Amino acid sequence: MRFAYKVFTIDASPDFFLGRFWARARVMERITDTHAQTSVADADDLGAFSDRKLAIDRAVEWATKWIDGNAGERHVVSPVLTTILPPQ
């Protein structure tokens, strides 16, 4: 599951293993000139959950805190979290 936050994309897709959803997050910066994305932070072990939504929520929480604490002044954009829907 991907979300847009400031000038970043958050991939909060959990892994499913041994009957649990394992929260993980990847933060990617969107480069507007080329529409490319560069990975800037990864967290693979954010906990195991019985519910997929809880794992996603934990990953998004970690990623937004990382962005807010590490993005610096160059990324002062309205901090709105929106879901990026996959192409159909």
mmCIF file as gemmi writes it, N, C-alpha and C atoms, coordinates in Angstrom:
data_model
loop_
_atom_site.group_PDB
_atom_site.id
_atom_site.type_symbol
_atom_site.label_atom_id
_atom_site.label_alt_id
_atom_site.label_comp_id
_atom_site.label_asym_id
_atom_site.label_entity_id
_atom_site.label_seq_id
_atom_site.pdbx_PDB_ins_code
_atom_site.Cartn_x
_atom_site.Cartn_y
_atom_site.Cartn_z
_atom_site.occupancy
_atom_site.B_iso_or_equiv
_atom_site.pdbx_formal_charge
_atom_site.auth_seq_id
_atom_site.auth_asym_id
_atom_site.pdbx_PDB_model_num
ATOM 1 N N . MET Axp A 1 ? 0.851 -1.166 0 1 0 ? 1 A 1
ATOM 2 C CA . MET Axp A 1 ? 0 0 0 1 0 ? 1 A 1
ATOM 3 C C . MET Axp A 1 ? 0.899 1.232 0 1 0 ? 1 A 1
ATOM 4 N N . ARG Axp A 2 ? 0.639 2.131 -0.91 1 0 ? 2 A 1
ATOM 5 C CA . ARG Axp A 2 ? 1.469 3.332 -1.031 1 0 ? 2 A 1
ATOM 6 C C . ARG Axp A 2 ? 0.67 4.576 -0.676 1 0 ? 2 A 1
ATOM 7 N N . PHE Axp A 3 ? 1.396 5.519 -0.06 1 0 ? 3 A 1
ATOM 8 C CA . PHE Axp A 3 ? 0.808 6.786 0.351 1 0 ? 3 A 1
ATOM 9 C C . PHE Axp A 3 ? 1.729 7.921 -0.065 1 0 ? 3 A 1
ATOM 10 N N . ALA Axp A 4 ? 1.147 9.064 -0.389 1 0 ? 4 A 1
ATOM 11 C CA . ALA Axp A 4 ? 1.915 10.276 -0.652 1 0 ? 4 A 1
ATOM 12 C C . ALA Axp A 4 ? 1.891 11.115 0.617 1 0 ? 4 A 1
ATOM 13 N N . TYR Axp A 5 ? 3.058 11.638 1.005 1 0 ? 5 A 1
ATOM 14 C CA . TYR Axp A 5 ? 3.171 12.494 2.188 1 0 ? 5 A 1
ATOM 15 C C . TYR Axp A 5 ? 4.254 13.515 1.903 1 0 ? 5 A 1
ATOM 16 N N . LYS Axp A 6 ? 3.881 14.787 1.899 1 0 ? 6 A 1
ATOM 17 C CA . LYS Axp A 6 ? 4.785 15.868 1.518 1 0 ? 6 A 1
ATOM 18 C C . LYS Axp A 6 ? 5.332 15.565 0.124 1 0 ? 6 A 1
ATOM 19 N N . VAL Axp A 7 ? 6.629 15.532 -0.077 1 0 ? 7 A 1
ATOM 20 C CA . VAL Axp A 7 ? 7.189 15.202 -1.395 1 0 ? 7 A 1
ATOM 21 C C . VAL Axp A 7 ? 7.716 13.767 -1.416 1 0 ? 7 A 1
ATOM 22 N N . PHE Axp A 8 ? 7.178 12.924 -0.558 1 0 ? 8 A 1
ATOM 23 C CA . PHE Axp A 8 ? 7.639 11.556 -0.421 1 0 ? 8 A 1
ATOM 24 C C . PHE Axp A 8 ? 6.525 10.569 -0.748 1 0 ? 8 A 1
ATOM 25 N N . THR Axp A 9 ? 6.927 9.366 -1.098 1 0 ? 9 A 1
ATOM 26 C CA . THR Axp A 9 ? 6.011 8.238 -1.225 1 0 ? 9 A 1
ATOM 27 C C . THR Axp A 9 ? 6.382 7.238 -0.135 1 0 ? 9 A 1
ATOM 28 N N . ILE Axp A 10 ? 5.383 6.755 0.566 1 0 ? 10 A 1
ATOM 29 C CA . ILE Axp A 10 ? 5.577 5.751 1.611 1 0 ? 10 A 1
ATOM 30 C C . ILE Axp A 10 ? 5.016 4.434 1.105 1 0 ? 10 A 1
ATOM 31 N N . ASP Axp A 11 ? 5.857 3.407 1.08 1 0 ? 11 A 1
ATOM 32 C CA . ASP Axp A 11 ? 5.391 2.056 0.777 1 0 ? 11 A 1
ATOM 33 C C . ASP Axp A 11 ? 5.244 1.351 2.119 1 0 ? 11 A 1
ATOM 34 N N . ALA Axp A 12 ? 4.005 1.088 2.511 1 0 ? 12 A 1
ATOM 35 C CA . ALA Axp A 12 ? 3.721 0.481 3.81 1 0 ? 12 A 1
ATOM 36 C C . ALA Axp A 12 ? 3.143 -0.919 3.656 1 0 ? 12 A 1
ATOM 37 N N . SER Axp A 13 ? 3.464 -1.596 2.56 1 0 ? 13 A 1
ATOM 38 C CA . SER Axp A 13 ? 2.947 -2.938 2.309 1 0 ? 13 A 1
ATOM 39 C C . SER Axp A 13 ? 3.575 -3.935 3.281 1 0 ? 13 A 1
ATOM 40 N N . PRO Axp A 14 ? 2.764 -4.586 4.108 1 0 ? 14 A 1
ATOM 41 C CA . PRO Axp A 14 ? 3.326 -5.545 5.058 1 0 ? 14 A 1
ATOM 42 C C . PRO Axp A 14 ? 3.654 -6.876 4.391 1 0 ? 14 A 1
ATOM 43 N N . ASP Axp A 15 ? 4.557 -7.615 5.007 1 0 ? 15 A 1
ATOM 44 C CA . ASP Axp A 15 ? 4.83 -8.993 4.6 1 0 ? 15 A 1
ATOM 45 C C . ASP Axp A 15 ? 3.927 -9.907 5.423 1 0 ? 15 A 1
ATOM 46 N N . PHE Axp A 16 ? 3.518 -11.037 4.852 1 0 ? 16 A 1
ATOM 47 C CA . PHE Axp A 16 ? 2.731 -12.023 5.591 1 0 ? 16 A 1
ATOM 48 C C . PHE Axp A 16 ? 3.576 -13.277 5.737 1 0 ? 16 A 1
ATOM 49 N N . PHE Axp A 17 ? 3.825 -13.674 6.995 1 0 ? 17 A 1
ATOM 50 C CA . PHE Axp A 17 ? 4.69 -14.815 7.275 1 0 ? 17 A 1
ATOM 51 C C . PHE Axp A 17 ? 4.276 -15.425 8.604 1 0 ? 17 A 1
ATOM 52 N N . LEU Axp A 18 ? 4.162 -16.726 8.632 1 0 ? 18 A 1
ATOM 53 C CA . LEU Axp A 18 ? 3.797 -17.458 9.854 1 0 ? 18 A 1
ATOM 54 C C . LEU Axp A 18 ? 2.485 -16.96 10.463 1 0 ? 18 A 1
ATOM 55 N N . GLY Axp A 19 ? 1.532 -16.628 9.615 1 0 ? 19 A 1
ATOM 56 C CA . GLY Axp A 19 ? 0.216 -16.214 10.09 1 0 ? 19 A 1
ATOM 57 C C . GLY Axp A 19 ? 0.144 -14.818 10.666 1 0 ? 19 A 1
ATOM 58 N N . ARG Axp A 20 ? 1.18 -13.998 10.447 1 0 ? 20 A 1
ATOM 59 C CA . ARG Axp A 20 ? 1.208 -12.627 10.978 1 0 ? 20 A 1
ATOM 60 C C . ARG Axp A 20 ? 1.566 -11.654 9.861 1 0 ? 20 A 1
ATOM 61 N N . PHE Axp A 21 ? 1.119 -10.426 10.021 1 0 ? 21 A 1
ATOM 62 C CA . PHE Axp A 21 ? 1.488 -9.344 9.103 1 0 ? 21 A 1
ATOM 63 C C . PHE Axp A 21 ? 2.65 -8.574 9.728 1 0 ? 21 A 1
ATOM 64 N N . TRP Axp A 22 ? 3.766 -8.537 9.02 1 0 ? 22 A 1
ATOM 65 C CA . TRP Axp A 22 ? 4.983 -7.906 9.514 1 0 ? 22 A 1
ATOM 66 C C . TRP Axp A 22 ? 5.082 -6.505 8.928 1 0 ? 22 A 1
ATOM 67 N N . ALA Axp A 23 ? 5.013 -5.504 9.793 1 0 ? 23 A 1
ATOM 68 C CA . ALA Axp A 23 ? 5.052 -4.108 9.351 1 0 ? 23 A 1
ATOM 69 C C . ALA Axp A 23 ? 6.443 -3.754 8.847 1 0 ? 23 A 1
ATOM 70 N N . ARG Axp A 24 ? 6.475 -3.077 7.708 1 0 ? 24 A 1
ATOM 71 C CA . ARG Axp A 24 ? 7.728 -2.571 7.15 1 0 ? 24 A 1
ATOM 72 C C . ARG Axp A 24 ? 7.393 -1.305 6.382 1 0 ? 24 A 1
ATOM 73 N N . ALA Axp A 25 ? 8.374 -0.437 6.242 1 0 ? 25 A 1
ATOM 74 C CA . ALA Axp A 25 ? 8.139 0.828 5.544 1 0 ? 25 A 1
ATOM 75 C C . ALA Axp A 25 ? 9.35 1.191 4.694 1 0 ? 25 A 1
ATOM 76 N N . ARG Axp A 26 ? 9.069 1.777 3.565 1 0 ? 26 A 1
ATOM 77 C CA . ARG Axp A 26 ? 10.118 2.353 2.712 1 0 ? 26 A 1
ATOM 78 C C . ARG Axp A 26 ? 9.671 3.773 2.377 1 0 ? 26 A 1
ATOM 79 N N . VAL Axp A 27 ? 10.587 4.713 2.559 1 0 ? 27 A 1
ATOM 80 C CA . VAL Axp A 27 ? 10.319 6.117 2.234 1 0 ? 27 A 1
ATOM 81 C C . VAL Axp A 27 ? 11.112 6.451 0.977 1 0 ? 27 A 1
ATOM 82 N N . MET Axp A 28 ? 10.394 6.978 -0.014 1 0 ? 28 A 1
ATOM 83 C CA . MET Axp A 28 ? 11.026 7.346 -1.276 1 0 ? 28 A 1
ATOM 84 C C . MET Axp A 28 ? 10.726 8.809 -1.577 1 0 ? 28 A 1
ATOM 85 N N . GLU Axp A 29 ? 11.752 9.527 -1.997 1 0 ? 29 A 1
ATOM 86 C CA . GLU Axp A 29 ? 11.584 10.924 -2.369 1 0 ? 29 A 1
ATOM 87 C C . GLU Axp A 29 ? 11.222 10.998 -3.846 1 0 ? 29 A 1
ATOM 88 N N . ARG Axp A 30 ? 10.175 11.763 -4.144 1 0 ? 30 A 1
ATOM 89 C CA . ARG Axp A 30 ? 9.771 11.953 -5.538 1 0 ? 30 A 1
ATOM 90 C C . ARG Axp A 30 ? 10.605 13.066 -6.149 1 0 ? 30 A 1
ATOM 91 N N . ILE Axp A 31 ? 11.223 12.791 -7.263 1 0 ? 31 A 1
ATOM 92 C CA . ILE Axp A 31 ? 12.019 13.794 -7.971 1 0 ? 31 A 1
ATOM 93 C C . ILE Axp A 31 ? 11.145 14.329 -9.099 1 0 ? 31 A 1
ATOM 94 N N . THR Axp A 32 ? 10.72 15.566 -8.98 1 0 ? 32 A 1
ATOM 95 C CA . THR Axp A 32 ? 9.711 16.098 -9.885 1 0 ? 32 A 1
ATOM 96 C C . THR Axp A 32 ? 10.191 16.267 -11.312 1 0 ? 32 A 1
ATOM 97 N N . ASP Axp A 33 ? 11.461 16.546 -11.528 1 0 ? 33 A 1
ATOM 98 C CA . ASP Axp A 33 ? 11.954 16.747 -12.889 1 0 ? 33 A 1
ATOM 99 C C . ASP Axp A 33 ? 11.876 15.477 -13.725 1 0 ? 33 A 1
ATOM 100 N N . THR Axp A 34 ? 12.15 14.334 -13.123 1 0 ? 34 A 1
ATOM 101 C CA . THR Axp A 34 ? 12.219 13.08 -13.868 1 0 ? 34 A 1
ATOM 102 C C . THR Axp A 34 ? 11.091 12.114 -13.514 1 0 ? 34 A 1
ATOM 103 N N . HIS Axp A 35 ? 10.286 12.433 -12.533 1 0 ? 35 A 1
ATOM 104 C CA . HIS Axp A 35 ? 9.229 11.557 -12.02 1 0 ? 35 A 1
ATOM 105 C C . HIS Axp A 35 ? 9.791 10.254 -11.446 1 0 ? 35 A 1
ATOM 106 N N . ALA Axp A 36 ? 11.08 10.238 -11.173 1 0 ? 36 A 1
ATOM 107 C CA . ALA Axp A 36 ? 11.711 9.072 -10.562 1 0 ? 36 A 1
ATOM 108 C C . ALA Axp A 36 ? 11.558 9.157 -9.046 1 0 ? 36 A 1
ATOM 109 N N . GLN Axp A 37 ? 11.875 8.061 -8.386 1 0 ? 37 A 1
ATOM 110 C CA . GLN Axp A 37 ? 11.85 8.035 -6.929 1 0 ? 37 A 1
ATOM 111 C C . GLN Axp A 37 ? 13.154 7.433 -6.432 1 0 ? 37 A 1
ATOM 112 N N . THR Axp A 38 ? 13.647 8.009 -5.345 1 0 ? 38 A 1
ATOM 113 C CA . THR Axp A 38 ? 14.865 7.528 -4.72 1 0 ? 38 A 1
ATOM 114 C C . THR Axp A 38 ? 14.542 7.088 -3.303 1 0 ? 38 A 1
ATOM 115 N N . SER Axp A 39 ? 14.924 5.864 -2.947 1 0 ? 39 A 1
ATOM 116 C CA . SER Axp A 39 ? 14.687 5.376 -1.596 1 0 ? 39 A 1
ATOM 117 C C . SER Axp A 39 ? 15.611 6.109 -0.629 1 0 ? 39 A 1
ATOM 118 N N . VAL Axp A 40 ? 15.031 6.659 0.443 1 0 ? 40 A 1
ATOM 119 C CA . VAL Axp A 40 ? 15.833 7.409 1.406 1 0 ? 40 A 1
ATOM 120 C C . VAL Axp A 40 ? 15.825 6.795 2.799 1 0 ? 40 A 1
ATOM 121 N N . ALA Axp A 41 ? 14.883 5.892 3.084 1 0 ? 41 A 1
ATOM 122 C CA . ALA Axp A 41 ? 14.839 5.247 4.406 1 0 ? 41 A 1
ATOM 123 C C . ALA Axp A 41 ? 14.047 3.954 4.308 1 0 ? 41 A 1
ATOM 124 N N . ASP Axp A 42 ? 14.503 2.946 5.046 1 0 ? 42 A 1
ATOM 125 C CA . ASP Axp A 42 ? 13.821 1.656 5.1 1 0 ? 42 A 1
ATOM 126 C C . ASP Axp A 42 ? 13.762 1.181 6.539 1 0 ? 42 A 1
ATOM 127 N N . ALA Axp A 43 ? 12.642 0.565 6.894 1 0 ? 43 A 1
ATOM 128 C CA . ALA Axp A 43 ? 12.508 -0.098 8.194 1 0 ? 43 A 1
ATOM 129 C C . ALA Axp A 43 ? 11.824 -1.436 7.942 1 0 ? 43 A 1
ATOM 130 N N . ASP Axp A 44 ? 12.529 -2.515 8.226 1 0 ? 44 A 1
ATOM 131 C CA . ASP Axp A 44 ? 11.995 -3.843 7.925 1 0 ? 44 A 1
ATOM 132 C C . ASP Axp A 44 ? 11.371 -4.553 9.122 1 0 ? 44 A 1
ATOM 133 N N . ASP Axp A 45 ? 11.633 -4.117 10.323 1 0 ? 45 A 1
ATOM 134 C CA . ASP Axp A 45 ? 11.158 -4.836 11.501 1 0 ? 45 A 1
ATOM 135 C C . ASP Axp A 45 ? 10.412 -3.883 12.428 1 0 ? 45 A 1
ATOM 136 N N . LEU Axp A 46 ? 9.167 -3.582 12.05 1 0 ? 46 A 1
ATOM 137 C CA . LEU Axp A 46 ? 8.355 -2.659 12.854 1 0 ? 46 A 1
ATOM 138 C C . LEU Axp A 46 ? 7.305 -3.391 13.683 1 0 ? 46 A 1
ATOM 139 N N . GLY Axp A 47 ? 7.408 -4.703 13.725 1 0 ? 47 A 1
ATOM 140 C CA . GLY Axp A 47 ? 6.496 -5.481 14.555 1 0 ? 47 A 1
ATOM 141 C C . GLY Axp A 47 ? 5.603 -6.392 13.744 1 0 ? 47 A 1
ATOM 142 N N . ALA Axp A 48 ? 5.028 -7.382 14.428 1 0 ? 48 A 1
ATOM 143 C CA . ALA Axp A 48 ? 4.122 -8.346 13.816 1 0 ? 48 A 1
ATOM 144 C C . ALA Axp A 48 ? 2.715 -8.117 14.355 1 0 ? 48 A 1
ATOM 145 N N . PHE Axp A 49 ? 1.744 -8.223 13.469 1 0 ? 49 A 1
ATOM 146 C CA . PHE Axp A 49 ? 0.359 -7.924 13.826 1 0 ? 49 A 1
ATOM 147 C C . PHE Axp A 49 ? -0.563 -8.996 13.267 1 0 ? 49 A 1
ATOM 148 N N . SER Axp A 50 ? -1.671 -9.229 13.944 1 0 ? 50 A 1
ATOM 149 C CA . SER Axp A 50 ? -2.655 -10.195 13.461 1 0 ? 50 A 1
ATOM 150 C C . SER Axp A 50 ? -3.553 -9.577 12.39 1 0 ? 50 A 1
ATOM 151 N N . ASP Axp A 51 ? -3.557 -8.264 12.298 1 0 ? 51 A 1
ATOM 152 C CA . ASP Axp A 51 ? -4.418 -7.551 11.355 1 0 ? 51 A 1
ATOM 153 C C . ASP Axp A 51 ? -3.567 -6.739 10.366 1 0 ? 51 A 1
ATOM 154 N N . ARG Axp A 52 ? -3.86 -6.852 9.073 1 0 ? 52 A 1
ATOM 155 C CA . ARG Axp A 52 ? -3.093 -6.16 8.033 1 0 ? 52 A 1
ATOM 156 C C . ARG Axp A 52 ? -3.135 -4.643 8.217 1 0 ? 52 A 1
ATOM 157 N N . LYS Axp A 53 ? -4.317 -4.103 8.532 1 0 ? 53 A 1
ATOM 158 C CA . LYS Axp A 53 ? -4.449 -2.654 8.703 1 0 ? 53 A 1
ATOM 159 C C . LYS Axp A 53 ? -3.577 -2.135 9.837 1 0 ? 53 A 1
ATOM 160 N N . LEU Axp A 54 ? -3.462 -2.873 10.922 1 0 ? 54 A 1
ATOM 161 C CA . LEU Axp A 54 ? -2.613 -2.449 12.03 1 0 ? 54 A 1
ATOM 162 C C . LEU Axp A 54 ? -1.144 -2.39 11.611 1 0 ? 54 A 1
ATOM 163 N N . ALA Axp A 55 ? -0.717 -3.352 10.792 1 0 ? 55 A 1
ATOM 164 C CA . ALA Axp A 55 ? 0.666 -3.346 10.304 1 0 ? 55 A 1
ATOM 165 C C . ALA Axp A 55 ? 0.906 -2.138 9.398 1 0 ? 55 A 1
ATOM 166 N N . ILE Axp A 56 ? -0.057 -1.84 8.531 1 0 ? 56 A 1
ATOM 167 C CA . ILE Axp A 56 ? 0.069 -0.672 7.65 1 0 ? 56 A 1
ATOM 168 C C . ILE Axp A 56 ? 0.093 0.606 8.466 1 0 ? 56 A 1
ATOM 169 N N . ASP Axp A 57 ? -0.797 0.712 9.432 1 0 ? 57 A 1
ATOM 170 C CA . ASP Axp A 57 ? -0.837 1.914 10.288 1 0 ? 57 A 1
ATOM 171 C C . ASP Axp A 57 ? 0.493 2.13 11.003 1 0 ? 57 A 1
ATOM 172 N N . ARG Axp A 58 ? 1.096 1.063 11.497 1 0 ? 58 A 1
ATOM 173 C CA . ARG Axp A 58 ? 2.388 1.173 12.193 1 0 ? 58 A 1
ATOM 174 C C . ARG Axp A 58 ? 3.477 1.644 11.235 1 0 ? 58 A 1
ATOM 175 N N . ALA Axp A 59 ? 3.486 1.115 10.018 1 0 ? 59 A 1
ATOM 176 C CA . ALA Axp A 59 ? 4.487 1.515 9.033 1 0 ? 59 A 1
ATOM 177 C C . ALA Axp A 59 ? 4.328 2.979 8.64 1 0 ? 59 A 1
ATOM 178 N N . VAL Axp A 60 ? 3.098 3.411 8.439 1 0 ? 60 A 1
ATOM 179 C CA . VAL Axp A 60 ? 2.838 4.812 8.083 1 0 ? 60 A 1
ATOM 180 C C . VAL Axp A 60 ? 3.236 5.728 9.236 1 0 ? 60 A 1
ATOM 181 N N . GLU Axp A 61 ? 2.936 5.322 10.463 1 0 ? 61 A 1
ATOM 182 C CA . GLU Axp A 61 ? 3.328 6.109 11.63 1 0 ? 61 A 1
ATOM 183 C C . GLU Axp A 61 ? 4.844 6.295 11.677 1 0 ? 61 A 1
ATOM 184 N N . TRP Axp A 62 ? 5.587 5.196 11.503 1 0 ? 62 A 1
ATOM 185 C CA . TRP Axp A 62 ? 7.05 5.279 11.516 1 0 ? 62 A 1
ATOM 186 C C . TRP Axp A 62 ? 7.55 6.187 10.398 1 0 ? 62 A 1
ATOM 187 N N . ALA Axp A 63 ? 7.017 5.998 9.197 1 0 ? 63 A 1
ATOM 188 C CA . ALA Axp A 63 ? 7.494 6.748 8.029 1 0 ? 63 A 1
ATOM 189 C C . ALA Axp A 63 ? 7.207 8.245 8.153 1 0 ? 63 A 1
ATOM 190 N N . THR Axp A 64 ? 6.01 8.621 8.6 1 0 ? 64 A 1
ATOM 191 C CA . THR Axp A 64 ? 5.703 10.048 8.722 1 0 ? 64 A 1
ATOM 192 C C . THR Axp A 64 ? 6.556 10.698 9.803 1 0 ? 64 A 1
ATOM 193 N N . LYS Axp A 65 ? 6.828 9.981 10.879 1 0 ? 65 A 1
ATOM 194 C CA . LYS Axp A 65 ? 7.722 10.523 11.912 1 0 ? 65 A 1
ATOM 195 C C . LYS Axp A 65 ? 9.142 10.671 11.372 1 0 ? 65 A 1
ATOM 196 N N . TRP Axp A 66 ? 9.599 9.686 10.584 1 0 ? 66 A 1
ATOM 197 C CA . TRP Axp A 66 ? 10.93 9.778 10.002 1 0 ? 66 A 1
ATOM 198 C C . TRP Axp A 66 ? 11.009 10.984 9.069 1 0 ? 66 A 1
ATOM 199 N N . ILE Axp A 67 ? 10.011 11.155 8.222 1 0 ? 67 A 1
ATOM 200 C CA . ILE Axp A 67 ? 9.997 12.287 7.289 1 0 ? 67 A 1
ATOM 201 C C . ILE Axp A 67 ? 9.992 13.604 8.052 1 0 ? 67 A 1
ATOM 202 N N . ASP Axp A 68 ? 9.113 13.736 9.029 1 0 ? 68 A 1
ATOM 203 C CA . ASP Axp A 68 ? 9.022 14.984 9.788 1 0 ? 68 A 1
ATOM 204 C C . ASP Axp A 68 ? 10.316 15.298 10.529 1 0 ? 68 A 1
ATOM 205 N N . GLY Axp A 69 ? 11.028 14.273 10.971 1 0 ? 69 A 1
ATOM 206 C CA . GLY Axp A 69 ? 12.266 14.49 11.709 1 0 ? 69 A 1
ATOM 207 C C . GLY Axp A 69 ? 13.517 14.614 10.855 1 0 ? 69 A 1
ATOM 208 N N . ASN Axp A 70 ? 13.43 14.195 9.584 1 0 ? 70 A 1
ATOM 209 C CA . ASN Axp A 70 ? 14.627 14.153 8.757 1 0 ? 70 A 1
ATOM 210 C C . ASN Axp A 70 ? 14.55 14.91 7.439 1 0 ? 70 A 1
ATOM 211 N N . ALA Axp A 71 ? 13.39 15.382 7.066 1 0 ? 71 A 1
ATOM 212 C CA . ALA Axp A 71 ? 13.241 16.008 5.748 1 0 ? 71 A 1
ATOM 213 C C . ALA Axp A 71 ? 13.869 17.39 5.683 1 0 ? 71 A 1
ATOM 214 N N . GLY Axp A 72 ? 13.909 18.089 6.789 1 0 ? 72 A 1
ATOM 215 C CA . GLY Axp A 72 ? 14.506 19.418 6.784 1 0 ? 72 A 1
ATOM 216 C C . GLY Axp A 72 ? 13.602 20.468 6.159 1 0 ? 72 A 1
ATOM 217 N N . GLU Axp A 73 ? 14.098 21.666 6.1 1 0 ? 73 A 1
ATOM 218 C CA . GLU Axp A 73 ? 13.315 22.796 5.616 1 0 ? 73 A 1
ATOM 219 C C . GLU Axp A 73 ? 13.05 22.75 4.118 1 0 ? 73 A 1
ATOM 220 N N . ARG Axp A 74 ? 13.817 21.985 3.361 1 0 ? 74 A 1
ATOM 221 C CA . ARG Axp A 74 ? 13.633 21.971 1.911 1 0 ? 74 A 1
ATOM 222 C C . ARG Axp A 74 ? 12.307 21.334 1.491 1 0 ? 74 A 1
ATOM 223 N N . HIS Axp A 75 ? 11.662 20.634 2.415 1 0 ? 75 A 1
ATOM 224 C CA . HIS Axp A 75 ? 10.424 19.944 2.083 1 0 ? 75 A 1
ATOM 225 C C . HIS Axp A 75 ? 9.235 20.497 2.859 1 0 ? 75 A 1
ATOM 226 N N . VAL Axp A 76 ? 9.129 21.788 2.921 1 0 ? 76 A 1
ATOM 227 C CA . VAL Axp A 76 ? 8 22.388 3.618 1 0 ? 76 A 1
ATOM 228 C C . VAL Axp A 76 ? 6.819 22.419 2.651 1 0 ? 76 A 1
ATOM 229 N N . VAL Axp A 77 ? 5.997 21.409 2.779 1 0 ? 77 A 1
ATOM 230 C CA . VAL Axp A 77 ? 4.815 21.248 1.939 1 0 ? 77 A 1
ATOM 231 C C . VAL Axp A 77 ? 3.69 20.847 2.877 1 0 ? 77 A 1
ATOM 232 N N . SER Axp A 78 ? 2.477 21.092 2.485 1 0 ? 78 A 1
ATOM 233 C CA . SER Axp A 78 ? 1.347 20.701 3.319 1 0 ? 78 A 1
ATOM 234 C C . SER Axp A 78 ? 1.426 19.216 3.657 1 0 ? 78 A 1
ATOM 235 N N . PRO Axp A 79 ? 1.461 18.875 4.945 1 0 ? 79 A 1
ATOM 236 C CA . PRO Axp A 79 ? 1.624 17.469 5.335 1 0 ? 79 A 1
ATOM 237 C C . PRO Axp A 79 ? 0.315 16.689 5.276 1 0 ? 79 A 1
ATOM 238 N N . VAL Axp A 80 ? -0.138 16.393 4.082 1 0 ? 80 A 1
ATOM 239 C CA . VAL Axp A 80 ? -1.379 15.641 3.902 1 0 ? 80 A 1
ATOM 240 C C . VAL Axp A 80 ? -1.027 14.239 3.446 1 0 ? 80 A 1
ATOM 241 N N . LEU Axp A 81 ? -1.574 13.244 4.13 1 0 ? 81 A 1
ATOM 242 C CA . LEU Axp A 81 ? -1.333 11.855 3.779 1 0 ? 81 A 1
ATOM 243 C C . LEU Axp A 81 ? -2.457 11.404 2.851 1 0 ? 81 A 1
ATOM 244 N N . THR Axp A 82 ? -2.119 10.954 1.647 1 0 ? 82 A 1
ATOM 245 C CA . THR Axp A 82 ? -3.12 10.474 0.708 1 0 ? 82 A 1
ATOM 246 C C . THR Axp A 82 ? -2.705 9.108 0.187 1 0 ? 82 A 1
ATOM 247 N N . THR Axp A 83 ? -3.698 8.283 -0.092 1 0 ? 83 A 1
ATOM 248 C CA . THR Axp A 83 ? -3.442 6.96 -0.622 1 0 ? 83 A 1
ATOM 249 C C . THR Axp A 83 ? -3.181 7.04 -2.11 1 0 ? 83 A 1
ATOM 250 N N . ILE Axp A 84 ? -2.159 6.331 -2.569 1 0 ? 84 A 1
ATOM 251 C CA . ILE Axp A 84 ? -1.876 6.234 -3.993 1 0 ? 84 A 1
ATOM 252 C C . ILE Axp A 84 ? -2.472 4.917 -4.465 1 0 ? 84 A 1
ATOM 253 N N . LEU Axp A 85 ? -3.441 4.995 -5.36 1 0 ? 85 A 1
ATOM 254 C CA . LEU Axp A 85 ? -4.092 3.795 -5.846 1 0 ? 85 A 1
ATOM 255 C C . LEU Axp A 85 ? -3.287 3.195 -6.986 1 0 ? 85 A 1
ATOM 256 N N . PRO Axp A 86 ? -3.201 1.87 -7.037 1 0 ? 86 A 1
ATOM 257 C CA . PRO Axp A 86 ? -2.454 1.237 -8.125 1 0 ? 86 A 1
ATOM 258 C C . PRO Axp A 86 ? -3.193 1.451 -9.454 1 0 ? 86 A 1
ATOM 259 N N . PRO Axp A 87 ? -2.441 1.456 -10.57 1 0 ? 87 A 1
ATOM 260 C CA . PRO Axp A 87 ? -3.108 1.605 -11.863 1 0 ? 87 A 1
ATOM 261 C C . PRO Axp A 87 ? -4.021 0.427 -12.152 1 0 ? 87 A 1
ATOM 262 N N . GLN Axp A 88 ? -5.115 0.71 -12.847 1 0 ? 88 A 1
ATOM 263 C CA . GLN Axp A 88 ? -6.071 -0.366 -13.133 1 0 ? 88 A 1
ATOM 264 C C . GLN Axp A 88 ? -6.111 -0.701 -14.589 1 0 ? 88 A 1
